[in-house]
């Protein structure tokens, strides 16, 4: 006995305390019965590669309160149909915030112990390009917001540099800006996964 507490219980508390200190140091969260997740994850892939589905499944597996930061704008019926499909995959447990341009404020409001999915960085960048924003400044603000976010985060983005060179100047500007943004997000995240034909390929860190 130690101050009225059985020795075995003191040992158990000590072990658990050491575990949580280790998990915090490694930026991991343990949800009992669920997977261990990195605190920051970047998922990229080509169009219709399955990257969003993979990211959503990862968020669902966390067991945490989950927020979806939707960056897309509805330009036409085709985009609306794609948005409808994304919405149909998410159950009632998701909280959705529409933020086509400003991700800084919603990221700052998220508390520790929650998880957020940003889908996607490509639409967010496209919106800023169409608005005539300073893309370097917008990227810097996004990275700063991610660093300051208390919640676990997953960012989804498109890989756009493996096709042909676009024929017009705006498309080439976008391709270059998207490449720089992807590099910066990959540097920021602890885990980076590229999804190819629905299969996640680990590029950095450990597979969740």
Order of alpha helices (4+ residues) and beta strands (2+ residues): alpha-beta-beta-beta-alpha-beta-alpha-beta-alpha-beta-alpha-alpha-beta-alpha-beta-beta
